Amino acid sequence: MLKSIGQGLGNETSRLILRRLGEALITLLLASALSFAIMQLAPGNYLDNLKADPQISLERLQELERQFGLDKSPVEQYFRWLWQIIRYGNFGTSFVYQRSVASLLWERVPATLLLSLSSILLTWGLAIPLGIWAAVTQDRWSDRLLRVISYIGQGFPSFITALLLLFLAQSTPLFPVGGMTSLFYDELPWWGKVLDIGWHLILPTLALTLTSFAGLQRLMRGNLLDVLRQNYIQTARAKGLPESRVIYVHALRNAVNPLITLLGFEFASLLSGAFIAEFFFNWPGLGRLILQAVTAQDIYVVMASLMMGAVMLIVGNLLADLLLKWADPRIQH
């Protein structure tokens, strides 16, 4: 019997994944077409910035226009770009850097993932236990203190938090002002390099964590309080079950479902959510590269970054659905 149930769940999961993959292809196609169309609505193109330079000849501008395909219509440009991806896996060449877009992005992805993952782990590692503690100790001094902290955290915009932490770094020798490594990084042993990157990682991670922690902690507290008021929780207590079992087995399992859905969106923001911290702390990630690409109208870099974000969103939602099914088998997709 258990074997047949497992096979049924496995078949259902396989059908869900296949259906989502089909939907993902259509979504990516529509998202890419819409993004390309919106970018074409912006006045001018990358070459307009070069035309103001008297050292660049008209012949060179025409050569660059042919090289980048800017002499073609927007529709033809889009389908040429799409065909390159389908046939060769080539996302085009960066106008600014004169390099493959894929290689350019993959140079920056590890730094952004390191910062984003560190922030998510710290945020969830603090917010979930403190949210549970606040719900269990409702209206006591600990709950009131956490509510004050969460109100302050939500009231501070992320760029203000980054500025305050940057001011702290400039005022004390405890933390580096910016960057990912020190000037003497290459001379350090491997463990010294790890510590050096970790030292530079502290303030950018805090800048991202402090603002997102407050909302997540309040959400965990509110969800658990709602569940603790349900009739089946009162029944479990009336049967004499230990309070720890009532909270951490029966109540928490239902209270955590909305957070699993939220985790899918957190996964989607791994490559884009660290922009402000990267900008203020000069962290060599995707955020600064994408901002420069948008400013310079480096179309293919912007398009590739948008497609990466769309893929992460689709994968994040799929993972959230699978985790929800695992956490609560009663949920039907």
C-alpha positions as a printed NumPy array, in Angstrom:
array([[  0.   ,   0.   ,   0.   ],
       [  2.774,   2.432,   0.99 ],
       [  4.61 ,   1.532,  -2.208],
       [  1.56 ,   2.348,  -4.349],
       [  1.094,   5.693,  -2.513],
       [  4.77 ,   6.548,  -3.109],
       [  4.435,   5.667,  -6.789],
       [  1.316,   7.836,  -7.031],
       [  3.088,  10.807,  -5.448],
       [  6.085,  10.232,  -7.721],
       [  3.901,  10.185, -10.842],
       [  2.084,  13.321,  -9.699],
       [  5.39 ,  15.1  ,  -9.077],
       [  6.717,  14.052, -12.493],
       [  3.585,  15.341, -14.214],
       [  3.867,  18.613, -12.286],
       [  7.501,  19.095, -13.336],
       [  6.778,  18.304, -16.992],
       [  3.778,  20.635, -17.038],
       [  5.792,  23.428, -15.41 ],
       [  8.642,  22.969, -17.9  ],
       [  6.212,  23.418, -20.78 ],
       [  4.725,  26.496, -19.151],
       [  8.24 ,  27.816, -18.457],
       [  9.213,  27.738, -22.138],
       [  6.137,  29.766, -23.101],
       [  6.704,  32.173, -20.202],
       [ 10.358,  32.738, -21.114],
       [  9.488,  33.322, -24.761],
       [  6.818,  35.892, -23.921],
       [  8.995,  37.552, -21.262],
       [ 11.933,  37.861, -23.661],
       [  9.766,  39.353, -26.418],
       [  8.15 ,  41.843, -24.036],
       [ 11.498,  42.836, -22.492],
       [ 13.1  ,  43.338, -25.9  ],
       [ 10.14 ,  45.425, -27.074],
       [ 10.284,  47.66 , -23.998],
       [ 14.014,  48.209, -24.429],
       [ 13.481,  49.2  , -28.053],
       [ 11.099,  51.933, -26.92 ],
       [ 13.991,  53.758, -25.249],
       [ 15.315,  56.57 , -27.472],
       [ 18.592,  55.905, -29.315],
       [ 20.978,  53.002, -28.878],
       [ 24.489,  52.213, -27.694],
       [ 26.134,  53.858, -30.717],
       [ 24.57 ,  57.223, -29.904],
       [ 26.973,  57.502, -26.997],
       [ 29.917,  56.97 , -29.354],
       [ 28.792,  59.477, -31.959],
       [ 29.675,  62.323, -29.596],
       [ 33.333,  61.189, -29.59 ],
       [ 35.167,  62.998, -32.422],
       [ 37.938,  60.368, -32.393],
       [ 35.563,  57.676, -33.673],
       [ 35.106,  57.858, -37.429],
       [ 31.838,  57.389, -39.296],
       [ 33.241,  54.251, -40.945],
       [ 33.964,  52.74 , -37.531],
       [ 30.433,  53.535, -36.355],
       [ 28.973,  51.861, -39.437],
       [ 31.206,  48.843, -38.869],
       [ 30.026,  48.543, -35.258],
       [ 26.415,  48.944, -36.364],
       [ 26.757,  45.971, -38.731],
       [ 28.725,  43.945, -36.164],
       [ 26.061,  44.317, -33.466],
       [ 23.158,  43.981, -35.914],
       [ 21.835,  47.438, -35.071],
       [ 21.285,  48.123, -38.777],
       [ 18.465,  45.54 , -38.748],
       [ 14.858,  46.105, -37.695],
       [ 13.991,  45.409, -34.007],
       [ 11.986,  42.319, -34.995],
       [ 14.916,  40.882, -36.952],
       [ 17.311,  41.707, -34.113],
       [ 15.128,  39.816, -31.65 ],
       [ 14.758,  36.678, -33.761],
       [ 18.471,  36.62 , -34.583],
       [ 19.231,  36.812, -30.864],
       [ 16.67 ,  34.094, -30.083],
       [ 18.016,  31.806, -32.823],
       [ 21.563,  32.171, -31.472],
       [ 20.369,  31.031, -28.043],
       [ 18.4  ,  28.049, -29.371],
       [ 21.075,  26.836, -31.77 ],
       [ 24.35 ,  27.743, -30.066],
       [ 23.461,  28.744, -26.499],
       [ 24.969,  32.137, -27.321],
       [ 23.427,  35.17 , -25.607],
       [ 25.266,  37.611, -27.849],
       [ 28.221,  39.945, -27.39 ],
       [ 28.397,  42.822, -24.96 ],
       [ 28.601,  46.177, -26.731],
       [ 30.653,  47.762, -23.937],
       [ 33.058,  44.942, -23.088],
       [ 33.29 ,  43.356, -26.558],
       [ 32.999,  39.946, -24.91 ],
       [ 30.592,  37.06 , -24.768],
       [ 27.639,  37.975, -22.535],
       [ 27.589,  34.511, -20.966],
       [ 31.242,  34.661, -19.883],
       [ 30.767,  38.201, -18.588],
       [ 27.777,  37.246, -16.439],
       [ 29.303,  34.054, -15.09 ],
       [ 32.263,  36.055, -13.8  ],
       [ 29.882,  38.045, -11.589],
       [ 27.383,  35.328, -10.598],
       [ 29.535,  33.685,  -7.843],
       [ 29.981,  36.994,  -5.972],
       [ 26.259,  37.783,  -6.128],
       [ 25.248,  34.249,  -5.105],
       [ 27.672,  34.333,  -2.159],
       [ 26.202,  37.599,  -0.887],
       [ 22.565,  36.633,  -1.506],
       [ 22.84 ,  33.146,   0.009],
       [ 24.633,  34.513,   3.073],
       [ 21.866,  37.052,   3.572],
       [ 19.047,  34.517,   3.103],
       [ 20.624,  31.997,   5.498],
       [ 21.179,  34.672,   8.148],
       [ 17.714,  36.182,   7.659],
       [ 15.833,  32.895,   7.897],
       [ 18.122,  31.542,  10.616],
       [ 17.228,  34.528,  12.818],
       [ 13.669,  35.367,  11.773],
       [ 12.078,  31.902,  12.069],
       [ 13.261,  31.04 ,  15.624],
       [ 12.622,  34.592,  16.883],
       [  9.182,  34.626,  15.255],
       [  8.32 ,  31.36 ,  16.998],
       [  9.653,  32.693,  20.298],
       [  7.635,  35.905,  19.943],
       [  4.436,  33.931,  19.263],
       [  4.987,  31.557,  22.193],
       [  5.724,  34.465,  24.561],
       [  2.964,  36.722,  23.234],
       [  2.641,  40.091,  25.007],
       [  5.587,  39.412,  27.305],
       [  8.639,  41.684,  27.383],
       [ 10.519,  39.545,  24.815],
       [  7.627,  39.73 ,  22.35 ],
       [  7.301,  43.493,  22.826],
       [ 11.033,  43.989,  22.347],
       [ 11.001,  41.983,  19.095],
       [  7.997,  43.965,  17.869],
       [  9.849,  47.242,  18.456],
       [ 12.915,  45.89 ,  16.635],
       [ 10.797,  44.708,  13.701],
       [  8.998,  48.064,  13.449],
       [ 12.324,  49.898,  13.369],
       [ 13.738,  47.433,  10.827],
       [ 10.777,  47.795,   8.488],
       [ 10.847,  51.572,   8.82 ],
       [ 14.409,  51.863,   7.55 ],
       [ 14.834,  51.698,   3.756],
       [ 17.588,  49.328,   2.699],
       [ 19.743,  52.097,   1.244],
       [ 19.626,  53.999,   4.575],
       [ 20.764,  50.848,   6.367],
       [ 23.595,  50.437,   3.856],
       [ 24.665,  54.073,   4.326],
       [ 24.719,  53.716,   8.118],
       [ 26.819,  50.55 ,   7.91 ],
       [ 29.131,  52.234,   5.416],
       [ 29.543,  55.139,   7.839],
       [ 30.393,  52.595,  10.559],
       [ 33.078,  51.071,   8.345],
       [ 34.606,  54.48 ,   7.635],
       [ 34.552,  55.476,  11.316],
       [ 36.152,  52.337,  12.736],
       [ 38.943,  50.002,  11.588],
       [ 36.812,  46.938,  12.391],
       [ 35.38 ,  46.481,   8.894],
       [ 36.588,  47.172,   5.337],
       [ 34.903,  50.045,   3.511],
       [ 34.13 ,  48.089,   0.356],
       [ 35.204,  45.532,  -2.196],
       [ 35.345,  41.768,  -1.937],
       [ 39.037,  41.282,  -1.099],
       [ 41.972,  43.172,   0.404],
       [ 44.978,  44.48 ,  -1.515],
       [ 47.169,  41.679,  -0.12 ],
       [ 44.609,  38.964,  -0.954],
       [ 46.864,  37.122,  -3.446],
       [ 49.61 ,  36.756,  -0.833],
       [ 47.354,  34.994,   1.689],
       [ 47.093,  31.199,   2.166],
       [ 43.811,  29.552,   1.18 ],
       [ 42.332,  29.813,   4.663],
       [ 43.412,  33.446,   4.852],
       [ 41.621,  34.145,   1.569],
       [ 38.435,  32.582,   2.95 ],
       [ 38.646,  34.723,   6.094],
       [ 39.381,  37.844,   4.053],
       [ 36.31 ,  37.359,   1.841],
       [ 34.224,  36.592,   4.949],
       [ 35.477,  39.81 ,   6.585],
       [ 34.401,  41.836,   3.556],
       [ 31.087,  39.952,   3.469],
       [ 29.887,  40.985,   6.941],
       [ 28.542,  44.493,   6.299],
       [ 26.898,  43.849,   2.885],
       [ 25.184,  40.792,   4.374],
       [ 23.934,  42.815,   7.345],
       [ 22.653,  45.528,   5.   ],
       [ 20.472,  42.976,   3.215],
       [ 19.491,  41.046,   6.346],
       [ 18.336,  43.848,   8.635],
       [ 15.568,  45.039,   6.326],
       [ 14.224,  41.623,   5.266],
       [ 14.53 ,  40.076,   8.754],
       [ 11.893,  42.348,  10.287],
       [  9.093,  41.449,   7.882],
       [  9.837,  37.727,   7.931],
       [  9.932,  37.597,  11.731],
       [  6.565,  39.337,  11.998],
       [  5.087,  37.011,   9.358],
       [  6.282,  33.928,  11.252],
       [  4.85 ,  35.289,  14.514],
       [  1.48 ,  36.15 ,  12.965],
       [  1.1  ,  32.805,  11.173],
       [  1.912,  30.798,  14.292],
       [ -0.476,  32.847,  16.453],
       [ -3.278,  32.24 ,  13.947],
       [ -2.663,  28.499,  13.977],
       [ -2.414,  28.339,  17.778],
       [ -5.973,  29.711,  17.975],
       [ -7.399,  26.894,  15.854],
       [ -9.742,  24.332,  17.401],
       [ -7.534,  21.317,  16.686],
       [ -4.712,  22.929,  18.685],
       [ -7.045,  23.406,  21.646],
       [ -8.107,  19.76 ,  21.271],
       [ -4.484,  18.606,  21.258],
       [ -3.842,  20.542,  24.456],
       [ -7.009,  19.15 ,  26.059],
       [ -5.742,  15.625,  25.365],
       [ -2.689,  16.369,  27.491],
       [ -0.05 ,  16.527,  24.746],
       [  3.168,  18.276,  25.794],
       [  3.195,  21.966,  24.849],
       [  6.409,  21.528,  22.876],
       [  4.775,  18.824,  20.742],
       [  1.664,  20.961,  20.197],
       [  3.751,  23.922,  19.005],
       [  6.615,  22.325,  17.094],
       [  4.796,  19.348,  15.558],
       [  1.14 ,  20.275,  15.069],
       [  1.088,  24.086,  14.869],
       [  4.419,  24.87 ,  13.232],
       [  3.848,  22.516,  10.323],
       [  0.793,  24.484,   9.212],
       [  2.193,  27.902,  10.1  ],
       [  5.254,  27.429,   7.929],
       [  3.362,  26.828,   4.654],
       [  3.099,  30.515,   3.636],
       [  6.81 ,  30.913,   4.354],
       [  7.661,  28.057,   1.994],
       [  5.829,  29.931,  -0.756],
       [  7.792,  33.056,   0.15 ],
       [ 11.013,  31.041,  -0.062],
       [ 10.335,  30.48 ,  -3.765],
       [ 10.38 ,  34.237,  -4.337],
       [ 13.524,  34.538,  -2.2  ],
       [ 15.194,  32.016,  -4.521],
       [ 14.128,  34.077,  -7.51 ],
       [ 15.802,  37.172,  -6.082],
       [ 19.177,  35.506,  -5.529],
       [ 20.685,  37.181,  -8.603],
       [ 18.945,  40.539,  -8.297],
       [ 18.153,  41.196,  -4.641],
       [ 21.683,  42.248,  -3.674],
       [ 21.829,  45.285,  -5.956],
       [ 21.795,  48.007,  -3.278],
       [ 24.433,  46.317,  -1.13 ],
       [ 26.615,  45.716,  -4.186],
       [ 26.346,  49.347,  -5.199],
       [ 27.169,  50.871,  -1.801],
       [ 29.89 ,  48.398,  -0.821],
       [ 31.478,  48.124,  -4.271],
       [ 30.787,  44.385,  -4.338],
       [ 31.767,  42.944,  -7.749],
       [ 28.461,  41.266,  -8.525],
       [ 25.755,  41.355, -11.154],
       [ 23.989,  44.418,  -9.795],
       [ 26.629,  46.949, -10.829],
       [ 27.133,  45.241, -14.187],
       [ 23.409,  45.328, -15.003],
       [ 23.101,  48.982, -13.972],
       [ 25.976,  49.902, -16.283],
       [ 24.403,  47.853, -19.081],
       [ 21.039,  49.618, -18.714],
       [ 22.729,  53.037, -18.706],
       [ 24.822,  52.236, -21.782],
       [ 21.923,  50.423, -23.554],
       [ 23.985,  47.254, -23.758],
       [ 20.927,  45.292, -24.895],
       [ 22.197,  41.737, -24.833],
       [ 23.633,  41.994, -21.313],
       [ 20.312,  43.356, -20.045],
       [ 18.332,  40.678, -21.916],
       [ 20.493,  37.858, -20.545],
       [ 20.152,  39.16 , -16.99 ],
       [ 16.364,  39.429, -17.36 ],
       [ 16.186,  35.862, -18.66 ],
       [ 18.293,  34.628, -15.742],
       [ 15.902,  36.333, -13.342],
       [ 12.889,  34.786, -15.098],
       [ 14.438,  31.31 , -14.934],
       [ 15.185,  31.752, -11.226],
       [ 11.576,  32.831, -10.605],
       [ 10.197,  29.781, -12.416],
       [ 12.573,  27.386, -10.637],
       [ 11.841,  29.052,  -7.28 ],
       [  8.094,  28.661,  -7.699],
       [  8.511,  25.016,  -8.713],
       [ 10.694,  24.303,  -5.675],
       [  8.167,  26.043,  -3.431],
       [  5.35 ,  23.876,  -4.806],
       [  7.366,  20.685,  -4.303],
       [  8.32 ,  21.702,  -0.758],
       [  4.679,  22.503,   0.037],
       [  3.64 ,  19.069,  -1.218],
       [  6.345,  17.458,   0.912],
       [  5.476,  19.499,   4.02 ],
       [  1.709,  18.978,   3.676],
       [  0.593,  16.028,   1.489],
       [ -3.005,  17.314,   1.654],
       [ -2.108,  20.132,  -0.769],
       [ -3.15 ,  19.397,  -4.34 ],
       [ -1.334,  21.131,  -7.215]])
